[in-house]
Amino acid sequence: MKVLENTSRPAVPVFRTAAVLPLFFACFCLLSCSSPPETPEENPPVQILPPVPEDVTEEPEPAVTLPAETEDIPQDDGDEVVAMVDSVAITKEAFNQTKSEIEIVVEDLNAITREKDYARWLTYLDPEYRKMLSSRSWLAGVSRSLPRALQERHVRLYTLEDYFDYVFVPSRQNIRVDDIQFIT
């Protein structure tokens, strides 16, 4: 299954709720899988990825990883700065607030998954993303990558609701947030 990337949107500070929710949900839908959760490290790193020019076909340089607590970053108004993303200082308070907001969204998505509430799930999709998920070519590609048990039953995805019932709900049971990373 191909993962489509939207490179036309500029980077925005991700500690704003309006910017965090669609980005998180897009990653949640496209990148989550049914593999067992990884064991978090004691002091998880904050990953800062370098910007990649659109016309370059080479692989991007490896991401720069900083420890979650960086001592050489200047303090801002007494708040402890835990990371720098470009020129934006991420304070411990902003980090914790953002993580709490994401956890609330994840709890709601877990409830949606448990209740199989398709109408409520649609409220998390912006129109452009919903259009992409509803396209025949994308649904056909996902149909080809369905688990063998569904393929043997000749299950095909024709609508967004089919995707919700056969892919989203089965693969996203009891998701939890262990850590978050701010990237550009």
N, CA and C atoms as a LAMMPS dump frame, in Angstrom:
ITEM: TIMESTEP
0
ITEM: NUMBER OF ATOMS
552
ITEM: BOX BOUNDS ff ff ff
-5.0000000000000000e+02 5.0000000000000000e+02
-5.0000000000000000e+02 5.0000000000000000e+02
-5.0000000000000000e+02 5.0000000000000000e+02
ITEM: ATOMS id mol type element x y z
1 1 1 N 0.846 -1.174 0
2 1 2 C 0 0 0
3 1 3 C 0.884 1.227 0
4 2 1 N 0.584 2.165 -0.872
5 2 2 C 1.375 3.394 -0.932
6 2 3 C 0.88 4.366 0.129
7 3 1 N 1.809 5.059 0.703
8 3 2 C 1.475 6.134 1.631
9 3 3 C 1.722 7.433 0.89
10 4 1 N 0.693 8.226 0.733
11 4 2 C 0.819 9.48 0.011
12 4 3 C 1.275 10.565 0.957
13 5 1 N 2.237 11.359 0.495
14 5 2 C 2.737 12.45 1.317
15 5 3 C 2.297 13.765 0.694
16 6 1 N 1.88 14.686 1.519
17 6 2 C 1.488 16.013 1.053
18 6 3 C 2.641 16.951 1.34
19 7 1 N 3.396 17.307 0.272
20 7 2 C 4.567 18.171 0.455
21 7 3 C 4.245 19.625 0.175
22 8 1 N 2.987 19.942 -0.15
23 8 2 C 2.653 21.321 -0.483
24 8 3 C 2.302 22.166 0.73
25 9 1 N 2.079 21.568 1.881
26 9 2 C 1.731 22.334 3.073
27 9 3 C 2.977 22.797 3.791
28 10 1 N 3.01 24.068 4.228
29 10 2 C 4.174 24.55 4.993
30 10 3 C 4.149 23.994 6.404
31 11 1 N 5.339 23.931 7.021
32 11 2 C 5.434 23.462 8.404
33 11 3 C 4.789 24.49 9.32
34 12 1 N 4.029 24.033 10.3
35 12 2 C 3.393 24.923 11.277
36 12 3 C 3.763 24.44 12.664
37 13 1 N 3.758 25.327 13.646
38 13 2 C 4.04 24.873 15.012
39 13 3 C 2.998 23.841 15.42
40 14 1 N 3.437 22.65 15.81
41 14 2 C 2.521 21.561 16.077
42 14 3 C 1.938 21.564 17.467
43 15 1 N 2.259 22.572 18.274
44 15 2 C 1.685 22.583 19.604
45 15 3 C 0.345 23.296 19.625
46 16 1 N -0.161 23.728 18.499
47 16 2 C -1.503 24.285 18.416
48 16 3 C -2.477 23.151 18.137
49 17 1 N -3.575 23.122 18.842
50 17 2 C -4.544 22.043 18.714
51 17 3 C -5.042 21.895 17.287
52 18 1 N -5.344 22.999 16.619
53 18 2 C -5.895 22.937 15.27
54 18 3 C -4.925 22.284 14.3
55 19 1 N -3.64 22.465 14.504
56 19 2 C -2.646 21.875 13.615
57 19 3 C -2.311 20.454 14.026
58 20 1 N -2.431 20.126 15.283
59 20 2 C -2.022 18.815 15.789
60 20 3 C -3.015 17.731 15.411
61 21 1 N -4.299 18.006 15.554
62 21 2 C -5.292 16.955 15.374
63 21 3 C -5.308 16.375 13.964
64 22 1 N -5.379 17.187 12.883
65 22 2 C -5.376 16.575 11.55
66 22 3 C -4.071 15.847 11.238
67 23 1 N -2.95 16.426 11.641
68 23 2 C -1.654 15.788 11.402
69 23 3 C -1.57 14.465 12.144
70 24 1 N -1.967 14.466 13.399
71 24 2 C -1.914 13.236 14.19
72 24 3 C -2.832 12.187 13.6
73 25 1 N -4.038 12.587 13.223
74 25 2 C -4.979 11.616 12.712
75 25 3 C -4.498 11.017 11.399
76 26 1 N -3.919 11.849 10.539
77 26 2 C -3.394 11.337 9.278
78 26 3 C -2.311 10.298 9.532
79 27 1 N -1.4 10.606 10.432
80 27 2 C -0.351 9.646 10.788
81 27 3 C -0.957 8.416 11.444
82 28 1 N -1.932 8.621 12.294
83 28 2 C -2.594 7.533 13.003
84 28 3 C -3.223 6.566 12.015
85 29 1 N -3.909 7.109 10.993
86 29 2 C -4.59 6.263 10.013
87 29 3 C -3.616 5.552 9.081
88 30 1 N -2.616 6.273 8.588
89 30 2 C -1.745 5.72 7.564
90 30 3 C -0.592 4.889 8.102
91 31 1 N -0.116 5.193 9.281
92 31 2 C 1.096 4.549 9.751
93 31 3 C 0.885 3.524 10.851
94 32 1 N -0.292 3.47 11.431
95 32 2 C -0.478 2.497 12.5
96 32 3 C -0.64 1.118 11.886
97 33 1 N -0.277 0.126 12.637
98 33 2 C -0.389 -1.24 12.157
99 33 3 C -0.743 -2.13 13.331
100 34 1 N -0.92 -3.404 13.051
101 34 2 C -1.326 -4.312 14.112
102 34 3 C -0.142 -4.997 14.78
103 35 1 N 1.063 -4.513 14.58
104 35 2 C 2.222 -5.101 15.236
105 35 3 C 2.214 -4.74 16.709
106 36 1 N 2.907 -5.537 17.551
107 36 2 C 2.913 -5.245 18.98
108 36 3 C 3.593 -3.912 19.259
109 37 1 N 3.123 -3.188 20.287
110 37 2 C 3.714 -1.883 20.589
111 37 3 C 5.156 -2.023 21.042
112 38 1 N 5.959 -1.018 20.673
113 38 2 C 7.355 -1.018 21.077
114 38 3 C 7.465 -0.618 22.533
115 39 1 N 8.484 -1.127 23.195
116 39 2 C 8.729 -0.743 24.568
117 39 3 C 9.432 0.602 24.561
118 40 1 N 8.852 1.619 25.248
119 40 2 C 9.481 2.939 25.228
120 40 3 C 10.78 2.95 26.018
121 41 1 N 11.716 3.823 25.576
122 41 2 C 12.973 3.978 26.287
123 41 3 C 12.73 4.807 27.535
124 42 1 N 13.695 4.752 28.476
125 42 2 C 13.543 5.53 29.693
126 42 3 C 13.533 7.017 29.394
127 43 1 N 14.424 7.48 28.557
128 43 2 C 14.518 8.894 28.219
129 43 3 C 14.406 9.014 26.703
130 44 1 N 13.144 9.016 26.154
131 44 2 C 12.982 8.99 24.714
132 44 3 C 13.543 10.245 24.059
133 45 1 N 14.176 10.085 22.882
134 45 2 C 14.748 11.24 22.198
135 45 3 C 13.666 12.036 21.471
136 46 1 N 13.957 13.279 21.213
137 46 2 C 13.115 14.129 20.386
138 46 3 C 13.799 14.199 19.035
139 47 1 N 13.081 13.851 17.993
140 47 2 C 13.69 13.744 16.679
141 47 3 C 13.37 14.988 15.859
142 48 1 N 14.393 15.571 15.265
143 48 2 C 14.229 16.732 14.401
144 48 3 C 14.693 16.326 13.016
145 49 1 N 13.768 16.378 12.052
146 49 2 C 14.087 15.967 10.699
147 49 3 C 14.439 17.192 9.868
148 50 1 N 15.486 17.099 9.022
149 50 2 C 15.854 18.242 8.183
150 50 3 C 14.835 18.412 7.057
151 51 1 N 14.608 19.662 6.575
152 51 2 C 13.69 19.86 5.455
153 51 3 C 14.279 19.256 4.191
154 52 1 N 13.423 18.685 3.343
155 52 2 C 13.865 18.05 2.114
156 52 3 C 13.32 18.861 0.944
157 53 1 N 14.203 19.368 0.049
158 53 2 C 13.718 20.094 -1.129
159 53 3 C 12.878 19.169 -1.993
160 54 1 N 11.861 19.729 -2.661
161 54 2 C 10.933 18.913 -3.43
162 54 3 C 11.567 18.275 -4.661
163 55 1 N 12.561 18.917 -5.281
164 55 2 C 13.12 18.416 -6.526
165 55 3 C 14.267 17.43 -6.335
166 56 1 N 14.649 17.12 -5.14
167 56 2 C 15.748 16.201 -4.878
168 56 3 C 15.204 14.78 -4.853
169 57 1 N 15.868 13.86 -5.583
170 57 2 C 15.423 12.481 -5.613
171 57 3 C 16.247 11.586 -4.707
172 58 1 N 17.318 12.132 -4.119
173 58 2 C 18.134 11.339 -3.211
174 58 3 C 17.412 11.18 -1.886
175 59 1 N 17.848 10.179 -1.098
176 59 2 C 17.27 9.988 0.226
177 59 3 C 17.699 11.128 1.13
178 60 1 N 16.805 11.56 2.046
179 60 2 C 17.175 12.65 2.954
180 60 3 C 18.249 12.204 3.932
181 61 1 N 18.96 13.189 4.462
182 61 2 C 19.982 12.893 5.455
183 61 3 C 19.327 12.302 6.691
184 62 1 N 20.063 11.507 7.468
185 62 2 C 19.482 10.93 8.677
186 62 3 C 19.02 12.029 9.627
187 63 1 N 17.978 11.719 10.39
188 63 2 C 17.421 12.69 11.331
189 63 3 C 18.398 12.95 12.462
190 64 1 N 18.373 14.179 12.958
191 64 2 C 19.193 14.55 14.1
192 64 3 C 18.375 14.278 15.346
193 65 1 N 18.923 13.542 16.277
194 65 2 C 18.207 13.199 17.491
195 65 3 C 18.831 13.924 18.664
196 66 1 N 17.991 14.617 19.425
197 66 2 C 18.437 15.31 20.624
198 66 3 C 17.81 14.645 21.833
199 67 1 N 18.489 14.651 22.979
200 67 2 C 17.844 14.123 24.174
201 67 3 C 16.631 14.973 24.535
202 68 1 N 15.655 14.379 25.227
203 68 2 C 14.428 15.086 25.567
204 68 3 C 14.698 16.309 26.431
205 69 1 N 15.693 16.283 27.282
206 69 2 C 16.043 17.429 28.101
207 69 3 C 17.409 17.937 27.65
208 70 1 N 17.44 19.131 27.077
209 70 2 C 18.672 19.699 26.56
210 70 3 C 19.096 20.848 27.449
211 71 1 N 20.323 20.759 28.002
212 71 2 C 20.777 21.759 28.954
213 71 3 C 21.269 23.033 28.282
214 72 1 N 21.815 22.945 27.056
215 72 2 C 22.416 24.119 26.452
216 72 3 C 21.407 25.033 25.764
217 73 1 N 20.126 24.722 25.78
218 73 2 C 19.105 25.579 25.195
219 73 3 C 18.677 26.589 26.256
220 74 1 N 18.64 27.887 25.904
221 74 2 C 18.297 28.9 26.908
222 74 3 C 16.875 28.73 27.433
223 75 1 N 16.684 29.06 28.704
224 75 2 C 15.379 28.981 29.347
225 75 3 C 14.517 30.155 28.902
226 76 1 N 13.217 29.951 28.757
227 76 2 C 12.293 30.995 28.341
228 76 3 C 11.249 31.201 29.427
229 77 1 N 11.283 32.359 30.092
230 77 2 C 10.33 32.714 31.146
231 77 3 C 10.255 31.656 32.243
232 78 1 N 11.336 31.017 32.556
233 78 2 C 11.352 30.037 33.633
234 78 3 C 10.818 28.674 33.238
235 79 1 N 10.244 28.518 32.047
236 79 2 C 9.771 27.208 31.607
237 79 3 C 10.95 26.414 31.07
238 80 1 N 10.992 25.154 31.418
239 80 2 C 12.076 24.292 30.955
240 80 3 C 11.869 23.969 29.478
241 81 1 N 12.878 24.233 28.653
242 81 2 C 12.82 23.942 27.226
243 81 3 C 13.327 22.522 27.029
244 82 1 N 12.502 21.693 26.403
245 82 2 C 12.887 20.298 26.209
246 82 3 C 13.351 20.007 24.79
247 83 1 N 13.057 20.908 23.833
248 83 2 C 13.493 20.691 22.45
249 83 3 C 13.38 21.985 21.666
250 84 1 N 14.152 22.039 20.588
251 84 2 C 14.06 23.142 19.633
252 84 3 C 13.692 22.532 18.282
253 85 1 N 12.655 23.048 17.656
254 85 2 C 12.264 22.625 16.325
255 85 3 C 12.36 23.864 15.458
256 86 1 N 13.328 23.848 14.544
257 86 2 C 13.708 25.049 13.799
258 86 3 C 14.015 26.136 14.819
259 87 1 N 13.262 27.217 14.812
260 87 2 C 13.524 28.29 15.773
261 87 3 C 12.468 28.336 16.874
262 88 1 N 11.652 27.304 16.984
263 88 2 C 10.586 27.253 17.982
264 88 3 C 11.053 26.437 19.181
265 89 1 N 11.002 27.049 20.359
266 89 2 C 11.366 26.352 21.593
267 89 3 C 10.136 25.619 22.116
268 90 1 N 10.295 24.342 22.397
269 90 2 C 9.214 23.532 22.947
270 90 3 C 9.462 23.396 24.443
271 91 1 N 8.587 23.999 25.233
272 91 2 C 8.745 23.92 26.684
273 91 3 C 8.131 22.621 27.183
274 92 1 N 8.517 22.262 28.382
275 92 2 C 7.963 21.051 28.987
276 92 3 C 6.444 21.187 29.121
277 93 1 N 5.99 22.399 29.465
278 93 2 C 4.549 22.644 29.601
279 93 3 C 3.834 22.442 28.262
280 94 1 N 4.397 22.981 27.17
281 94 2 C 3.792 22.824 25.844
282 94 3 C 3.809 21.359 25.419
283 95 1 N 4.905 20.671 25.713
284 95 2 C 5.018 19.248 25.396
285 95 3 C 3.918 18.466 26.107
286 96 1 N 3.788 18.684 27.421
287 96 2 C 2.789 17.949 28.211
288 96 3 C 1.368 18.287 27.776
289 97 1 N 1.104 19.558 27.465
290 97 2 C -0.227 19.965 27.02
291 97 3 C -0.56 19.309 25.678
292 98 1 N 0.395 19.318 24.759
293 98 2 C 0.175 18.71 23.451
294 98 3 C -0.07 17.214 23.583
295 99 1 N 0.726 16.557 24.408
296 99 2 C 0.548 15.117 24.609
297 99 3 C -0.826 14.828 25.204
298 100 1 N -1.261 15.648 26.164
299 100 2 C -2.59 15.461 26.769
300 100 3 C -3.695 15.623 25.731
301 101 1 N -3.564 16.624 24.856
302 101 2 C -4.563 16.838 23.809
303 101 3 C -4.609 15.655 22.845
304 102 1 N -3.456 15.129 22.5
305 102 2 C -3.404 13.973 21.601
306 102 3 C -4.009 12.751 22.281
307 103 1 N -3.738 12.57 23.566
308 103 2 C -4.311 11.439 24.299
309 103 3 C -5.835 11.508 24.325
310 104 1 N -6.402 12.713 24.426
311 104 2 C -7.858 12.871 24.404
312 104 3 C -8.411 12.427 23.049
313 105 1 N -7.74 12.833 21.967
314 105 2 C -8.167 12.431 20.627
315 105 3 C -8.069 10.914 20.48
316 106 1 N -6.983 10.333 20.954
317 106 2 C -6.799 8.882 20.842
318 106 3 C -7.871 8.144 21.639
319 107 1 N -8.209 8.641 22.821
320 107 2 C -9.28 8.017 23.609
321 107 3 C -10.598 8.056 22.849
322 108 1 N -10.896 9.187 22.203
323 108 2 C -12.125 9.293 21.422
324 108 3 C -12.086 8.34 20.228
325 109 1 N -10.939 8.251 19.551
326 109 2 C -10.819 7.316 18.428
327 109 3 C -10.95 5.866 18.895
328 110 1 N -10.445 5.555 20.076
329 110 2 C -10.633 4.209 20.626
330 110 3 C -12.116 3.926 20.862
331 111 1 N -12.854 4.92 21.374
332 111 2 C -14.297 4.753 21.579
333 111 3 C -15.006 4.569 20.24
334 112 1 N -14.624 5.363 19.24
335 112 2 C -15.207 5.238 17.901
336 112 3 C -14.954 3.838 17.354
337 113 1 N -13.748 3.343 17.54
338 113 2 C -13.393 2.012 17.052
339 113 3 C -14.199 0.94 17.777
340 114 1 N -14.271 1.05 19.092
341 114 2 C -15.019 0.078 19.901
342 114 3 C -16.494 0.044 19.49
343 115 1 N -17.075 1.227 19.288
344 115 2 C -18.502 1.341 18.961
345 115 3 C -18.774 1.222 17.46
346 116 1 N -17.725 1.159 16.658
347 116 2 C -17.833 1.108 15.194
348 116 3 C -18.721 2.242 14.679
349 117 1 N -18.433 3.454 15.155
350 117 2 C -19.223 4.645 14.851
351 117 3 C -18.643 5.365 13.631
352 118 1 N -19.075 4.945 12.46
353 118 2 C -18.57 5.489 11.199
354 118 3 C -18.837 6.988 11.073
355 119 1 N -20.025 7.44 11.432
356 119 2 C -20.375 8.862 11.296
357 119 3 C -19.462 9.74 12.151
358 120 1 N -19.161 9.314 13.355
359 120 2 C -18.277 10.11 14.221
360 120 3 C -16.844 10.08 13.706
361 121 1 N -16.422 8.961 13.13
362 121 2 C -15.077 8.859 12.563
363 121 3 C -14.902 9.868 11.434
364 122 1 N -15.943 10.05 10.629
365 122 2 C -15.869 10.987 9.506
366 122 3 C -15.571 12.41 9.96
367 123 1 N -15.959 12.772 11.17
368 123 2 C -15.706 14.136 11.652
369 123 3 C -14.22 14.414 11.825
370 124 1 N -13.392 13.387 11.908
371 124 2 C -11.946 13.568 12.04
372 124 3 C -11.24 13.73 10.694
373 125 1 N -11.921 13.479 9.602
374 125 2 C -11.294 13.537 8.282
375 125 3 C -11.555 14.886 7.631
376 126 1 N -10.482 15.554 7.184
377 126 2 C -10.71 16.793 6.446
378 126 3 C -11.138 16.416 5.019
379 127 1 N -11.789 17.333 4.306
380 127 2 C -12.353 16.998 2.986
381 127 3 C -11.331 16.43 1.997
382 128 1 N -10.13 16.982 1.968
383 128 2 C -9.106 16.511 1.027
384 128 3 C -8.693 15.067 1.345
385 129 1 N -8.494 14.777 2.618
386 129 2 C -8.095 13.431 3.034
387 129 3 C -9.236 12.438 2.786
388 130 1 N -10.449 12.865 3.053
389 130 2 C -11.619 12.015 2.833
390 130 3 C -11.757 11.68 1.347
391 131 1 N -11.509 12.68 0.498
392 131 2 C -11.578 12.463 -0.949
393 131 3 C -10.523 11.446 -1.387
394 132 1 N -9.302 11.569 -0.856
395 132 2 C -8.231 10.632 -1.204
396 132 3 C -8.589 9.216 -0.745
397 133 1 N -9.091 9.084 0.497
398 133 2 C -9.453 7.758 1.011
399 133 3 C -10.622 7.144 0.247
400 134 1 N -11.459 7.972 -0.353
401 134 2 C -12.636 7.485 -1.08
402 134 3 C -12.355 7.167 -2.542
403 135 1 N -11.178 7.517 -3.032
404 135 2 C -10.897 7.315 -4.457
405 135 3 C -10.85 5.824 -4.797
406 136 1 N -11.361 5.498 -5.98
407 136 2 C -11.417 4.096 -6.409
408 136 3 C -10.031 3.469 -6.482
409 137 1 N -9.061 4.236 -6.991
410 137 2 C -7.714 3.67 -7.143
411 137 3 C -7.089 3.367 -5.78
412 138 1 N -7.284 4.25 -4.807
413 138 2 C -6.716 4.011 -3.477
414 138 3 C -7.401 2.818 -2.811
415 139 1 N -8.734 2.754 -2.899
416 139 2 C -9.471 1.632 -2.309
417 139 3 C -9.101 0.309 -2.99
418 140 1 N -8.862 0.339 -4.306
419 140 2 C -8.448 -0.879 -5.014
420 140 3 C -7.083 -1.344 -4.516
421 141 1 N -6.163 -0.398 -4.303
422 141 2 C -4.844 -0.755 -3.776
423 141 3 C -4.928 -1.351 -2.382
424 142 1 N -5.765 -0.776 -1.537
425 142 2 C -5.94 -1.315 -0.186
426 142 3 C -6.607 -2.685 -0.262
427 143 1 N -7.553 -2.863 -1.181
428 143 2 C -8.218 -4.16 -1.349
429 143 3 C -7.211 -5.256 -1.668
430 144 1 N -6.214 -4.92 -2.505
431 144 2 C -5.196 -5.915 -2.868
432 144 3 C -4.299 -6.277 -1.686
433 145 1 N -4.22 -5.403 -0.681
434 145 2 C -3.342 -5.687 0.46
435 145 3 C -4.11 -6.149 1.699
436 146 1 N -5.375 -6.493 1.529
437 146 2 C -6.156 -6.997 2.663
438 146 3 C -5.59 -8.334 3.142
439 147 1 N -5.82 -8.68 4.397
440 147 2 C -5.359 -9.982 4.897
441 147 3 C -5.942 -11.13 4.067
442 148 1 N -5.212 -12.218 4.024
443 148 2 C -5.599 -13.377 3.207
444 148 3 C -7.016 -13.863 3.53
445 149 1 N -7.396 -13.87 4.801
446 149 2 C -8.73 -14.35 5.184
447 149 3 C -9.826 -13.529 4.506
448 150 1 N -9.633 -12.23 4.411
449 150 2 C -10.628 -11.387 3.739
450 150 3 C -10.574 -11.575 2.227
451 151 1 N -9.38 -11.747 1.677
452 151 2 C -9.258 -11.963 0.233
453 151 3 C -9.908 -13.283 -0.169
454 152 1 N -9.781 -14.309 0.668
455 152 2 C -10.408 -15.601 0.365
456 152 3 C -11.929 -15.501 0.379
457 153 1 N -12.458 -14.552 1.159
458 153 2 C -13.911 -14.31 1.184
459 153 3 C -14.316 -13.316 0.094
460 154 1 N -13.356 -12.937 -0.764
461 154 2 C -13.579 -12.016 -1.887
462 154 3 C -14.069 -10.641 -1.427
463 155 1 N -13.545 -10.185 -0.292
464 155 2 C -13.892 -8.855 0.204
465 155 3 C -13.136 -7.822 -0.618
466 156 1 N -13.849 -6.831 -1.12
467 156 2 C -13.27 -5.711 -1.851
468 156 3 C -13.792 -4.428 -1.218
469 157 1 N -12.964 -3.416 -1.236
470 157 2 C -13.357 -2.126 -0.681
471 157 3 C -13.869 -1.241 -1.808
472 158 1 N -15.124 -0.835 -1.716
473 158 2 C -15.72 0.025 -2.728
474 158 3 C -16.035 1.416 -2.185
475 159 1 N -16.178 1.528 -0.879
476 159 2 C -16.541 2.811 -0.273
477 159 3 C -15.637 3.093 0.923
478 160 1 N -15.694 4.32 1.375
479 160 2 C -14.95 4.704 2.571
480 160 3 C -15.455 3.93 3.789
481 161 1 N -16.742 3.645 3.816
482 161 2 C -17.289 2.868 4.934
483 161 3 C -16.738 1.438 4.925
484 162 1 N -16.513 0.87 3.737
485 162 2 C -15.869 -0.446 3.655
486 162 3 C -14.477 -0.385 4.277
487 163 1 N -13.725 0.678 3.966
488 163 2 C -12.391 0.853 4.549
489 163 3 C -12.488 0.926 6.072
490 164 1 N -13.449 1.688 6.561
491 164 2 C -13.639 1.816 8.009
492 164 3 C -13.919 0.447 8.635
493 165 1 N -14.854 -0.314 8.038
494 165 2 C -15.266 -1.601 8.614
495 165 3 C -14.189 -2.681 8.53
496 166 1 N -13.491 -2.773 7.396
497 166 2 C -12.569 -3.886 7.182
498 166 3 C -11.107 -3.577 7.494
499 167 1 N -10.734 -2.292 7.542
500 167 2 C -9.33 -1.941 7.771
501 167 3 C -9.153 -1.142 9.054
502 168 1 N -9.839 -0.013 9.15
503 168 2 C -9.619 0.88 10.294
504 168 3 C -9.984 0.204 11.614
505 169 1 N -11.195 -0.294 11.735
506 169 2 C -11.645 -0.875 13.01
507 169 3 C -10.796 -2.078 13.433
508 170 1 N -10.566 -3.066 12.565
509 170 2 C -9.792 -4.23 13.03
510 170 3 C -8.34 -3.92 13.398
511 171 1 N -7.753 -2.905 12.789
512 171 2 C -6.323 -2.672 13.021
513 171 3 C -6.038 -1.655 14.114
514 172 1 N -7.033 -1.066 14.703
515 172 2 C -6.784 0.014 15.66
516 172 3 C -7.552 -0.191 16.959
517 173 1 N -7.323 -1.295 17.591
518 173 2 C -7.961 -1.577 18.875
519 173 3 C -7.063 -1.112 20.013
520 174 1 N -7.599 -0.298 20.903
521 174 2 C -6.905 0.148 22.125
522 174 3 C -5.526 0.75 21.868
523 175 1 N -5.464 1.733 21.011
524 175 2 C -4.228 2.465 20.744
525 175 3 C -3.923 3.345 21.945
526 176 1 N -2.646 3.549 22.247
527 176 2 C -2.272 4.448 23.337
528 176 3 C -1.081 5.295 22.906
529 177 1 N -0.893 6.421 23.589
530 177 2 C 0.199 7.342 23.29
531 177 3 C 1.277 7.14 24.337
532 178 1 N 2.434 6.648 23.917
533 178 2 C 3.562 6.498 24.834
534 178 3 C 4.405 7.76 24.857
535 179 1 N 4.624 8.336 23.698
536 179 2 C 5.468 9.518 23.589
537 179 3 C 5.089 10.251 22.314
538 180 1 N 5.466 11.52 22.224
539 180 2 C 5.255 12.294 21.009
540 180 3 C 6.572 12.941 20.62
541 181 1 N 6.708 13.275 19.333
542 181 2 C 7.896 13.957 18.84
543 181 3 C 7.452 15.134 17.994
544 182 1 N 8.132 16.256 18.156
545 182 2 C 7.872 17.439 17.356
546 182 3 C 8.836 17.412 16.177
547 183 1 N 8.29 17.465 14.954
548 183 2 C 9.122 17.466 13.755
549 183 3 C 8.658 18.589 12.84
550 184 1 N 9.511 18.937 11.874
551 184 2 C 9.131 19.977 10.914
552 184 3 C 8.694 19.346 9.627
